[in-house]
Amino acid sequence: MSARTKPTIDSTSRERMLARLRAAPASHSAIDNAARLGQRIDAHYASRLERQGTAPLDLPAVFQTMLETARARVWRADARSWPALLAQQLHESGIRRLLMDPASAEGAALSDALPPSVEAISYLRPLEQWKTELFDTVDAGFTVARSGIAATGTVILAPDAGTPRTVSLVPPLHIALVYADTLHRDLHAAARAERWSEGMPTNLVLVSGPSKTSDIQQTLAYGAHGPSRLWVVIVDPDDMAAGATS
């Protein structure tokens, strides 16, 4: 029995293929195809908006409704009151260790408001040095969202060195702070307004509710691949802030 060998492409065939690609008309280039696809997507969303009506939506209200539908807890507050509100909720929920970036403006504000019962922990060590401690003793992770998508209740995160993806992925409770003026109507609006095509972040995370999965029998389980709970604080302008809602 002879062994089967994996077919290979010789250098002559490879050069012929590359030559055909280089000689292809400019109108059929990948850039032109992407531009045409972008125009089709824009036209689709414009048509849908026209059918739905162009009246402005209350994006924070829609965002909150969709998040709560996905089993997230949501509060709305202004820029001055959210740290105390969140600190109180952490204390009442028995959170003891909170992973966050105290160097950020929001992290510093929350740190100042935390009661003695809640310890703020920064992500300063390589994961290998404290993996067991992180997985076994950290109760929650706090992040500041880049923006949000109202139609789906989606929090958009852009992890960085101070708040890597681990902060929103490992602790059983993920807490996200979202500014109301960063909310977009839908995914298309977010991609266009933030100009993703001109500089897509290397790691953009979209969170729509707590982590959930289901088996072949359609039994839904939370927390199998990430946090089982999601809290979101929507920071409104001072004249829009509403009372806390759970």
CORGI-V577446 format. One record per helix or strand. SS is the DSSP state (H for helix, E for strand). FROM is the first residue (numbers start at 0). TO is the last residue. If there is no record, write none. Layout:
# CORGI-V577446
SS	FROM	TO
SS	FROM	TO
This chain:
# CORGI-V577446
H	10	22
H	25	27
H	29	51
H	58	68
E	72	77
H	81	91
E	96	99
H	104	112
E	118	121
H	126	136
E	139	143
E	146	148
E	153	157
H	164	168
E	172	178
H	179	181
E	182	183
H	186	192
H	195	197
E	203	206
E	211	213
E	219	221
E	228	235
